[in-house]
Amino acid sequence: MEQDSDIFDQPALVWFRADLRTADNAALRAACRHSAVVPVFIRENPSPARPLGGARAWWLHHSLASLAARLEKLGAPLLLLTGDPARLIPELAASTGASAVYWNRRYDPAFQEADAGLKAHLADRGIVTESFAGQLLHEPTRLRTGGGVPYKVYTPFWRAMELGIEDCRPLPAPDHLPGRPADGVPDCEALESWQLHPFKPDWSGGLQETWTPGEDGAHARLAVFLDQRLQGYAERRDIPGKPTTSGLSPHLATGEITPAQIIEALSQSDAPAAPDDRSKFRKEVGWREFAWHLLVNDPDLVTSNHNPKFDDFPWSDNAAALAAWQKGMTGYPIVDAGMRELWQTGWMHNRVRMVVASFLTKHLLIDWRQGEAWFWDTLVDADPASNAVSWQWVAGSGADAAPYFRIFNPVLQGEKFDADGAYVRRYVPELKDMPDRFLHKPWDAPDEVCLAAGVQLGVTYPKPIVDHQAARDRALAAYNKIKDAA
């Protein structure tokens, strides 16, 4: 956009949203040309989008504190406000004399109409308004098949997107920012007053021990992954008992790091990793992109089956079974370990996410939306695209979904991917003394083995709430009722 140079003699607003970083931030770089900068984050009330879950709210608290500290050092303190951006942004522009407002695009369909309306309103007032890419490596509204329609299958999507993946070069962080204007900036709200951090009780102890929210934490985690975990990633990434994954997903969800920064760091890393390790990790970044591509092009994915055949699926309304799954008390050790890891750390290993999701939707026949809602509240990396798309993928109702008849056997999954039992013993300590042979199927252990391990099924650890084979047969029978529907 061609701009009159006079606008740079006036202040600019930078509206932070899902981009809580200073590096690779095009909106922040654009504002650096102005005489003064007012960075602002708005707790949107009312918000057109779904409220953050408890774990994401905890993360947001610490991420905002980290961003505020970085911006303070750069010379432009972060302003925190609560209210409707459609009112607050124009008011703030007027009071500070700002000639421009900059932001980075967010792709949650819930925000599209509001952002477009605000942009038009500011333009009518003569205020320059620019939005920039940054959260993704591609624009979901532009990437299309040869037939001009959105991709619905991951492999051709990735093949098309990967062609230009190295062209997305991240921007450096500014060395400094022109300070705030002398007048017109309202008082900053206290972050603590937003009560994003839990209290009475404070259940976040495990999250604090596991994570370091913020831009510095994101890049430190990336460095550890590249230096220590990239080698062997393709083979070891499915082992939940070992630190083999990047753990970058919550940093990406909050915009503390960008996919472009990750891809560039990967390409520049001299870690002794095989090409397959690098390729596999790139594809994991690509899966996140695919999820956003699907959501933007099908905004109802969070609440509606992508495959309408599943609208007639006979889901079960079993509150007791749902509660047992949520608490990690199903009697299947790998499932329970995953659900307890989630509750304690706000995260779950990807392989185990598939196992617990399959268990809920197929062993228990509980609607995937119930699981998606629980993950939304408890995951530090919950975002509307990956959460919904992944749940629909496992349930069989999504685009490029796993076949419904692919029903994970939780015993075999545990024996294959947690062969030494490190993961189950960490999160299901009541089974820590159970021999490996019976760890993933304690109901098969002789009485004397259970006694020696201090395990009393139904007392110290639950009996399975459902039989695997019977549950599998029931799930397939349910699927057969809908598979031939028009």
TORLO-63239 format. One record per residue (C-alpha): residue in one letter; chain; x, y, z. Coordinates in steps of 0.1 Angstrom, whole numbers. Each point is the difference from the previous one (the first is absolute). Layout:
BEGIN
+------+------+-------+-------+-------+
: code : unit :  east : north :    up :
+------+------+-------+-------+-------+
:    a :    A :     X :     Y :     Z :
...
+------+------+-------+-------+-------+
This chain:
BEGIN
+------+------+-------+-------+-------+
: code : unit :  east : north :    up :
+------+------+-------+-------+-------+
:    m :    A :     0 :     0 :     0 :
:    e :    A :    14 :    34 :   -10 :
:    q :    A :     0 :    24 :    30 :
:    d :    A :     4 :    37 :     5 :
:    s :    A :    33 :     5 :    18 :
:    d :    A :   -17 :    25 :    24 :
:    i :    A :   -18 :   -29 :    17 :
:    f :    A :    34 :   -10 :    15 :
:    d :    A :     2 :    32 :    19 :
:    q :    A :   -29 :   -11 :    21 :
:    p :    A :    -4 :   -30 :    24 :
:    a :    A :   -10 :   -35 :   -10 :
:    l :    A :   -20 :   -27 :    18 :
:    v :    A :    11 :   -36 :    -1 :
:    w :    A :   -28 :   -23 :    11 :
:    f :    A :    14 :   -33 :    13 :
:    r :    A :   -22 :   -30 :    -2 :
:    a :    A :    13 :   -35 :    -8 :
:    d :    A :    35 :    13 :    -6 :
:    l :    A :    16 :     6 :    34 :
:    r :    A :    35 :     4 :   -12 :
:    t :    A :    24 :    28 :   -12 :
:    a :    A :    19 :   -19 :   -27 :
:    d :    A :   -16 :    -9 :   -33 :
:    n :    A :   -28 :    24 :     7 :
:    a :    A :    -8 :    20 :   -31 :
:    a :    A :   -25 :    22 :    18 :
:    l :    A :    25 :    11 :    26 :
:    r :    A :    27 :     6 :   -27 :
:    a :    A :   -25 :    22 :   -19 :
:    a :    A :    -6 :    21 :    31 :
:    c :    A :    37 :     6 :     5 :
:    r :    A :    -1 :    26 :   -28 :
:    h :    A :   -23 :    23 :    20 :
:    s :    A :     9 :    27 :    26 :
:    a :    A :   -15 :   -20 :    28 :
:    v :    A :   -15 :   -35 :     5 :
:    v :    A :   -28 :   -12 :    23 :
:    p :    A :     0 :   -38 :     2 :
:    v :    A :   -34 :   -11 :    14 :
:    f :    A :   -15 :   -34 :     9 :
:    i :    A :   -38 :     0 :     6 :
:    r :    A :   -18 :   -25 :    21 :
:    e :    A :   -30 :    -2 :   -23 :
:    n :    A :   -33 :     4 :    17 :
:    p :    A :   -23 :    -9 :   -16 :
:    s :    A :    20 :   -23 :   -23 :
:    p :    A :   -13 :   -17 :   -31 :
:    a :    A :    22 :   -30 :     7 :
:    r :    A :    -2 :   -28 :    24 :
:    p :    A :    14 :     9 :    35 :
:    l :    A :    35 :   -14 :     7 :
:    g :    A :     2 :   -32 :    21 :
:    g :    A :    16 :     1 :    34 :
:    a :    A :    34 :   -12 :   -12 :
:    r :    A :     2 :    24 :   -29 :
:    a :    A :   -10 :    29 :    24 :
:    w :    A :    28 :   -10 :    23 :
:    w :    A :    24 :     1 :   -29 :
:    l :    A :   -13 :    33 :   -12 :
:    h :    A :     7 :    16 :    34 :
:    h :    A :    36 :    -9 :    -1 :
:    s :    A :     4 :     6 :   -37 :
:    l :    A :   -13 :    36 :     4 :
:    a :    A :    23 :     6 :    29 :
:    s :    A :    29 :   -11 :   -21 :
:    l :    A :   -10 :    21 :   -29 :
:    a :    A :    -5 :    30 :    22 :
:    a :    A :    35 :    -3 :    14 :
:    r :    A :    15 :    -2 :   -35 :
:    l :    A :   -19 :    30 :   -13 :
:    e :    A :     9 :    20 :    31 :
:    k :    A :    37 :    -6 :    -8 :
:    l :    A :    -6 :    10 :   -36 :
:    g :    A :   -15 :    33 :    12 :
:    a :    A :   -37 :    -4 :    -6 :
:    p :    A :   -19 :   -15 :    29 :
:    l :    A :   -29 :   -23 :    -7 :
:    l :    A :   -35 :    14 :     7 :
:    l :    A :   -26 :   -24 :    14 :
:    l :    A :   -37 :     8 :    -5 :
:    t :    A :   -33 :   -18 :     3 :
:    g :    A :   -30 :     5 :   -22 :
:    d :    A :   -11 :     0 :   -36 :
:    p :    A :    28 :     7 :   -25 :
:    a :    A :   -25 :    15 :   -24 :
:    r :    A :    -4 :    28 :    26 :
:    l :    A :    34 :     0 :    17 :
:    i :    A :    23 :     1 :   -30 :
:    p :    A :   -17 :    31 :   -16 :
:    e :    A :    -1 :    17 :    34 :
:    l :    A :    37 :    -7 :     6 :
:    a :    A :     9 :    12 :   -35 :
:    a :    A :   -19 :    32 :     6 :
:    s :    A :    14 :     7 :    35 :
:    t :    A :    36 :    -6 :   -11 :
:    g :    A :    -2 :    16 :   -34 :
:    a :    A :    10 :   -32 :   -17 :
:    s :    A :     1 :     0 :   -37 :
:    a :    A :     2 :   -37 :    -5 :
:    v :    A :   -10 :   -33 :    16 :
:    y :    A :    19 :   -32 :    -7 :
:    w :    A :    -8 :   -36 :     8 :
:    n :    A :     9 :   -35 :   -10 :
:    r :    A :   -28 :   -21 :   -14 :
:    r :    A :   -17 :   -27 :    21 :
:    y :    A :   -17 :   -28 :   -19 :
:    d :    A :   -27 :   -11 :    24 :
:    p :    A :   -32 :     5 :   -21 :
:    a :    A :   -17 :    15 :    31 :
:    f :    A :    21 :    31 :    -3 :
:    q :    A :    -2 :     6 :   -38 :
:    e :    A :   -31 :    21 :    -1 :
:    a :    A :    10 :    21 :    30 :
:    d :    A :    35 :     7 :   -13 :
:    a :    A :   -13 :    10 :   -35 :
:    g :    A :   -26 :    23 :    15 :
:    l :    A :    26 :    17 :    22 :
:    k :    A :    23 :     4 :   -29 :
:    a :    A :   -27 :    17 :   -21 :
:    h :    A :   -10 :    22 :    29 :
:    l :    A :    35 :    13 :     5 :
:    a :    A :     5 :     6 :   -37 :
:    d :    A :   -32 :    21 :     1 :
:    r :    A :    17 :    21 :    27 :
:    g :    A :    31 :     5 :   -22 :
:    i :    A :    21 :   -23 :    21 :
:    v :    A :    24 :   -23 :   -19 :
:    t :    A :    -7 :   -36 :    10 :
:    e :    A :    22 :   -29 :   -11 :
:    s :    A :    -1 :   -37 :     9 :
:    f :    A :    28 :   -24 :    -6 :
:    a :    A :     6 :   -37 :    -2 :
:    g :    A :    21 :   -18 :    25 :
:    q :    A :   -19 :   -27 :    18 :
:    l :    A :     2 :   -24 :   -29 :
:    l :    A :    24 :    -7 :   -29 :
:    h :    A :   -29 :     2 :   -25 :
:    e :    A :   -33 :    19 :    -4 :
:    p :    A :   -28 :   -25 :     3 :
:    t :    A :   -23 :    19 :   -23 :
:    r :    A :    26 :    -2 :   -29 :
:    l :    A :    14 :   -35 :     0 :
:    r :    A :   -22 :   -20 :   -24 :
:    t :    A :     1 :   -32 :   -20 :
:    g :    A :     2 :     0 :   -38 :
:    g :    A :   -38 :     0 :     0 :
:    g :    A :    -1 :    32 :    20 :
:    v :    A :   -14 :   -15 :    32 :
:    p :    A :    16 :    -3 :    35 :
:    y :    A :    21 :   -31 :     7 :
:    k :    A :   -16 :   -27 :    21 :
:    v :    A :    28 :   -25 :     0 :
:    y :    A :    32 :     7 :    18 :
:    t :    A :    26 :   -16 :   -23 :
:    p :    A :    -8 :    21 :   -31 :
:    f :    A :    -5 :    31 :    22 :
:    w :    A :    34 :    -5 :    15 :
:    r :    A :    16 :    -6 :   -34 :
:    a :    A :   -15 :    33 :   -13 :
:    m :    A :     9 :    20 :    31 :
:    e :    A :    35 :   -13 :     4 :
:    l :    A :    11 :    14 :   -33 :
:    g :    A :     3 :    35 :    14 :
:    i :    A :     6 :    -8 :    37 :
:    e :    A :    36 :    13 :     0 :
:    d :    A :   -12 :    33 :   -15 :
:    c :    A :   -16 :    12 :    33 :
:    r :    A :    30 :    18 :    15 :
:    p :    A :    -6 :    12 :    36 :
:    l :    A :     5 :    36 :     9 :
:    p :    A :    25 :     9 :    28 :
:    a :    A :   -12 :    17 :    32 :
:    p :    A :     4 :    38 :     1 :
:    d :    A :    29 :    13 :    20 :
:    h :    A :   -21 :    26 :    16 :
:    l :    A :   -35 :    16 :    -4 :
:    p :    A :    -9 :    37 :     0 :
:    g :    A :   -16 :     6 :    34 :
:    r :    A :   -36 :     8 :     8 :
:    p :    A :   -16 :    33 :    -9 :
:    a :    A :     1 :    25 :    28 :
:    d :    A :   -38 :     3 :     3 :
:    g :    A :   -31 :   -20 :    -7 :
:    v :    A :    10 :   -35 :    13 :
:    p :    A :   -25 :   -13 :    26 :
:    d :    A :    11 :   -18 :    31 :
:    c :    A :    11 :   -35 :    -5 :
:    e :    A :   -20 :   -27 :    18 :
:    a :    A :    18 :   -23 :    24 :
:    l :    A :     5 :   -34 :   -15 :
:    e :    A :    -7 :   -16 :    34 :
:    s :    A :   -34 :    16 :     0 :
:    w :    A :   -10 :   -21 :   -30 :
:    q :    A :     3 :   -32 :    21 :
:    l :    A :    13 :   -21 :   -28 :
:    h :    A :    23 :   -18 :    25 :
:    p :    A :   -20 :   -24 :    22 :
:    f :    A :    -4 :     5 :    37 :
:    k :    A :   -20 :   -16 :    28 :
:    p :    A :    11 :   -26 :   -10 :
:    d :    A :    31 :     6 :   -21 :
:    w :    A :     1 :   -32 :   -21 :
:    s :    A :    28 :    12 :   -22 :
:    g :    A :    30 :   -15 :    19 :
:    g :    A :     6 :   -27 :   -27 :
:    l :    A :    -3 :    26 :   -28 :
:    q :    A :    26 :    23 :    17 :
:    e :    A :    24 :   -29 :     4 :
:    t :    A :    -4 :   -10 :   -36 :
:    w :    A :    -1 :    32 :   -21 :
:    t :    A :    16 :    34 :    -4 :
:    p :    A :   -26 :    21 :   -19 :
:    g :    A :    13 :    29 :   -20 :
:    e :    A :    22 :     7 :   -30 :
:    d :    A :    33 :    -8 :    18 :
:    g :    A :   -15 :   -33 :    11 :
:    a :    A :   -11 :    -9 :   -35 :
:    h :    A :    34 :     5 :   -15 :
:    a :    A :    17 :   -18 :    29 :
:    r :    A :   -22 :   -30 :    -6 :
:    l :    A :     7 :     1 :   -37 :
:    a :    A :    37 :     0 :     6 :
:    v :    A :    -2 :   -30 :    23 :
:    f :    A :   -21 :   -19 :   -25 :
:    l :    A :    24 :     7 :   -29 :
:    d :    A :    31 :    -7 :    21 :
:    q :    A :   -12 :   -31 :    20 :
:    r :    A :   -31 :   -15 :   -15 :
:    l :    A :     0 :     5 :   -38 :
:    q :    A :    24 :   -29 :    -6 :
:    g :    A :   -22 :   -31 :     0 :
:    y :    A :   -32 :    20 :     0 :
:    a :    A :   -17 :   -19 :   -28 :
:    e :    A :     4 :   -33 :    19 :
:    r :    A :    -3 :    11 :    36 :
:    r :    A :   -28 :    27 :    -2 :
:    d :    A :   -26 :   -27 :     9 :
:    i :    A :    16 :    -9 :    33 :
:    p :    A :   -19 :    19 :    27 :
:    g :    A :    23 :   -10 :    29 :
:    k :    A :    30 :    19 :   -15 :
:    p :    A :     5 :    37 :    -8 :
:    t :    A :     0 :    -4 :   -37 :
:    t :    A :   -25 :    26 :   -13 :
:    s :    A :     5 :    38 :    -4 :
:    g :    A :   -26 :    12 :    25 :
:    l :    A :    -4 :    31 :   -22 :
:    s :    A :   -37 :    -2 :    -5 :
:    p :    A :   -11 :    23 :    29 :
:    h :    A :    25 :    26 :   -11 :
:    l :    A :   -14 :    -2 :   -35 :
:    a :    A :   -36 :     2 :    13 :
:    t :    A :     8 :    33 :    18 :
:    g :    A :    22 :    13 :   -28 :
:    e :    A :    32 :     2 :    20 :
:    i :    A :    18 :   -16 :   -29 :
:    t :    A :   -10 :    -4 :   -36 :
:    p :    A :     2 :   -29 :   -25 :
:    a :    A :    24 :    20 :   -21 :
:    q :    A :    24 :     4 :    29 :
:    i :    A :    -2 :   -37 :     6 :
:    i :    A :     6 :   -10 :   -36 :
:    e :    A :    29 :    24 :    -3 :
:    a :    A :    16 :   -13 :    32 :
:    l :    A :    -5 :   -35 :   -12 :
:    s :    A :    17 :     7 :   -33 :
:    q :    A :    29 :    17 :    17 :
:    s :    A :     5 :   -26 :    26 :
:    d :    A :    31 :   -21 :    -3 :
:    a :    A :   -13 :   -27 :    23 :
:    p :    A :    10 :   -35 :   -12 :
:    a :    A :   -35 :   -10 :    -9 :
:    a :    A :   -11 :   -22 :   -29 :
:    p :    A :   -19 :    16 :   -29 :
:    d :    A :   -30 :   -20 :    11 :
:    d :    A :     1 :    16 :    35 :
:    r :    A :    -1 :    34 :   -16 :
:    s :    A :   -26 :    -9 :   -25 :
:    k :    A :   -23 :   -15 :    27 :
:    f :    A :     3 :    31 :    22 :
:    r :    A :    -8 :    23 :   -30 :
:    k :    A :   -31 :   -21 :    -7 :
:    e :    A :   -12 :     4 :    36 :
:    v :    A :     2 :    38 :    -5 :
:    g :    A :   -19 :    -6 :   -32 :
:    w :    A :   -28 :   -19 :    18 :
:    r :    A :    -7 :    31 :    22 :
:    e :    A :    -2 :    21 :   -32 :
:    f :    A :   -24 :   -26 :   -15 :
:    a :    A :   -22 :     3 :    30 :
:    w :    A :    -3 :    37 :    -4 :
:    h :    A :    -6 :    -4 :   -37 :
:    l :    A :   -29 :   -23 :     7 :
:    l :    A :   -16 :    22 :    27 :
:    v :    A :     2 :    32 :   -20 :
:    n :    A :   -16 :   -17 :   -30 :
:    d :    A :   -26 :   -18 :    22 :
:    p :    A :    -7 :    23 :    30 :
:    d :    A :   -24 :   -25 :    16 :
:    l :    A :    26 :   -26 :     6 :
:    v :    A :     1 :     6 :    37 :
:    t :    A :   -37 :    -8 :     5 :
:    s :    A :   -11 :   -20 :   -30 :
:    n :    A :    11 :   -33 :   -17 :
:    h :    A :    20 :     6 :   -31 :
:    n :    A :   -15 :   -32 :   -13 :
:    p :    A :   -38 :     4 :     4 :
:    k :    A :    -4 :   -38 :     2 :
:    f :    A :    11 :     3 :    36 :
:    d :    A :   -30 :    22 :     8 :
:    d :    A :   -20 :   -32 :     4 :
:    f :    A :    27 :   -18 :    20 :
:    p :    A :   -15 :   -16 :    32 :
:    w :    A :    22 :    17 :    25 :
:    s :    A :    -4 :   -11 :    36 :
:    d :    A :    -9 :    24 :    28 :
:    n :    A :    19 :   -16 :    28 :
:    a :    A :    10 :    25 :    27 :
:    a :    A :    17 :   -25 :    22 :
:    a :    A :    22 :   -13 :   -28 :
:    l :    A :     9 :    35 :   -11 :
:    a :    A :    10 :     9 :    36 :
:    a :    A :    22 :   -31 :     3 :
:    w :    A :    17 :     9 :   -32 :
:    q :    A :     6 :    36 :    11 :
:    k :    A :    14 :   -10 :    33 :
:    g :    A :    23 :   -27 :   -15 :
:    m :    A :   -19 :   -28 :    18 :
:    t :    A :   -10 :   -23 :   -30 :
:    g :    A :    20 :   -30 :    11 :
:    y :    A :    21 :     2 :   -31 :
:    p :    A :    35 :    12 :    11 :
:    i :    A :    11 :    18 :   -32 :
:    v :    A :   -33 :    18 :    -2 :
:    d :    A :     1 :    10 :    37 :
:    a :    A :    36 :    11 :    -2 :
:    g :    A :    -8 :    23 :   -29 :
:    m :    A :   -30 :    16 :    17 :
:    r :    A :    20 :     5 :    32 :
:    e :    A :    29 :    15 :   -19 :
:    l :    A :   -25 :    24 :   -15 :
:    w :    A :   -14 :    10 :    34 :
:    q :    A :    34 :     4 :    16 :
:    t :    A :    20 :    18 :   -28 :
:    g :    A :   -26 :    14 :   -24 :
:    w :    A :    14 :   -21 :   -28 :
:    m :    A :    -1 :   -35 :   -13 :
:    h :    A :    23 :   -19 :   -23 :
:    n :    A :   -14 :    -2 :   -36 :
:    r :    A :     0 :   -38 :    -3 :
:    v :    A :   -19 :    -2 :    33 :
:    r :    A :   -24 :    27 :   -11 :
:    m :    A :   -11 :   -23 :   -29 :
:    v :    A :    -3 :   -29 :    24 :
:    v :    A :   -22 :    18 :    25 :
:    a :    A :   -21 :    16 :   -27 :
:    s :    A :    -6 :   -33 :   -17 :
:    f :    A :    -9 :   -15 :    34 :
:    l :    A :   -26 :    27 :     7 :
:    t :    A :   -16 :     0 :   -34 :
:    k :    A :     1 :   -37 :    -8 :
:    h :    A :     4 :   -20 :    32 :
:    l :    A :   -25 :    23 :    19 :
:    l :    A :   -20 :    13 :   -30 :
:    i :    A :     1 :    35 :    14 :
:    d :    A :    -3 :    29 :   -24 :
:    w :    A :    33 :    14 :   -11 :
:    r :    A :   -13 :    35 :    10 :
:    q :    A :     1 :   -11 :    36 :
:    g :    A :    37 :    -8 :    -3 :
:    e :    A :     7 :    31 :   -19 :
:    a :    A :   -16 :    21 :    27 :
:    w :    A :    21 :   -17 :    27 :
:    f :    A :    32 :     5 :   -19 :
:    w :    A :    -9 :    37 :    -7 :
:    d :    A :    -2 :     6 :    38 :
:    t :    A :    30 :   -20 :    10 :
:    l :    A :    26 :     3 :   -28 :
:    v :    A :    26 :    29 :     1 :
:    d :    A :     2 :    -4 :   -38 :
:    a :    A :   -37 :    -1 :    -8 :
:    d :    A :    -8 :    19 :   -31 :
:    p :    A :   -33 :    -2 :   -19 :
:    a :    A :    15 :   -15 :   -31 :
:    s :    A :    23 :   -27 :    12 :
:    n :    A :   -23 :   -10 :    28 :
:    a :    A :   -31 :    -5 :   -21 :
:    v :    A :    17 :   -14 :   -31 :
:    s :    A :    20 :   -26 :    20 :
:    w :    A :   -31 :   -11 :    19 :
:    q :    A :   -20 :    -4 :   -32 :
:    w :    A :    30 :   -18 :   -16 :
:    v :    A :     0 :   -26 :    27 :
:    a :    A :   -38 :    -3 :     2 :
:    g :    A :    -2 :    -7 :   -37 :
:    s :    A :   -22 :    30 :    -7 :
:    g :    A :    26 :    24 :   -13 :
:    a :    A :    18 :     9 :   -32 :
:    d :    A :    26 :   -26 :   -10 :
:    a :    A :   -11 :   -18 :    32 :
:    a :    A :    13 :   -33 :    14 :
:    p :    A :   -24 :   -27 :   -10 :
:    y :    A :   -26 :    -5 :    27 :
:    f :    A :     8 :   -37 :     2 :
:    r :    A :    36 :     9 :    11 :
:    i :    A :    -6 :    -6 :    37 :
:    f :    A :    31 :     2 :    21 :
:    n :    A :     5 :   -29 :    24 :
:    p :    A :    12 :    18 :    31 :
:    v :    A :    19 :   -31 :    13 :
:    l :    A :    20 :    -5 :   -33 :
:    q :    A :     6 :    38 :    -2 :
:    g :    A :    14 :     0 :    34 :
:    e :    A :    22 :   -31 :    -5 :
:    k :    A :    13 :    14 :   -33 :
:    f :    A :     7 :    36 :     9 :
:    d :    A :     6 :    -2 :    37 :
:    a :    A :    17 :   -33 :     1 :
:    d :    A :    21 :     8 :    31 :
:    g :    A :   -30 :    14 :    17 :
:    a :    A :    18 :    33 :     8 :
:    y :    A :   -31 :    21 :   -10 :
:    v :    A :   -26 :   -20 :    18 :
:    r :    A :    21 :    -2 :    31 :
:    r :    A :     5 :    37 :     1 :
:    y :    A :   -37 :     9 :    -2 :
:    v :    A :   -16 :   -30 :    14 :
:    p :    A :    22 :    -6 :    30 :
:    e :    A :   -23 :   -25 :    16 :
:    l :    A :    12 :   -25 :   -27 :
:    k :    A :    37 :     9 :     4 :
:    d :    A :    10 :   -34 :    15 :
:    m :    A :   -20 :   -20 :   -25 :
:    p :    A :    23 :   -22 :   -23 :
:    d :    A :     3 :    12 :   -36 :
:    r :    A :   -18 :   -31 :   -12 :
:    f :    A :   -32 :    11 :    17 :
:    l :    A :     4 :    37 :     3 :
:    h :    A :   -23 :     8 :   -29 :
:    k :    A :   -25 :   -27 :     9 :
:    p :    A :     1 :    -4 :    37 :
:    w :    A :   -33 :   -20 :     0 :
:    d :    A :    20 :   -29 :   -15 :
:    a :    A :    25 :    -1 :    29 :
:    p :    A :    -4 :   -29 :    24 :
:    d :    A :   -11 :     9 :    35 :
:    e :    A :    34 :    -5 :    15 :
:    v :    A :    16 :    24 :   -26 :
:    c :    A :   -26 :    27 :     9 :
:    l :    A :     6 :    -6 :    37 :
:    a :    A :    37 :     4 :    -4 :
:    a :    A :    -5 :    32 :   -20 :
:    g :    A :   -24 :    14 :    25 :
:    v :    A :   -28 :     1 :   -26 :
:    q :    A :   -36 :    -9 :     9 :
:    l :    A :   -21 :     4 :   -31 :
:    g :    A :   -32 :    19 :     7 :
:    v :    A :    15 :    15 :    32 :
:    t :    A :    35 :    15 :    -7 :
:    y :    A :    -5 :     0 :   -37 :
:    p :    A :   -33 :    -3 :   -20 :
:    k :    A :   -10 :   -31 :   -20 :
:    p :    A :    -5 :     8 :   -37 :
:    i :    A :   -33 :    19 :    -4 :
:    v :    A :    -5 :   -18 :   -34 :
:    d :    A :    13 :   -32 :   -16 :
:    h :    A :    21 :     8 :   -31 :
:    q :    A :   -14 :   -26 :   -23 :
:    a :    A :   -36 :     6 :    10 :
:    a :    A :     5 :    38 :    -4 :
:    r :    A :    16 :    -5 :   -34 :
:    d :    A :   -28 :   -22 :   -12 :
:    r :    A :   -25 :    26 :    12 :
:    a :    A :    18 :    29 :   -17 :
:    l :    A :     1 :   -18 :   -33 :
:    a :    A :   -37 :    -9 :     2 :
:    a :    A :    -8 :    36 :     6 :
:    y :    A :    21 :    11 :   -29 :
:    n :    A :   -16 :   -25 :   -23 :
:    k :    A :   -33 :    17 :     6 :
:    i :    A :    12 :    33 :   -16 :
:    k :    A :    28 :   -10 :   -24 :
:    d :    A :   -24 :    -6 :   -30 :
:    a :    A :   -21 :    31 :     7 :
:    a :    A :    -4 :    24 :   -30 :
+------+------+-------+-------+-------+
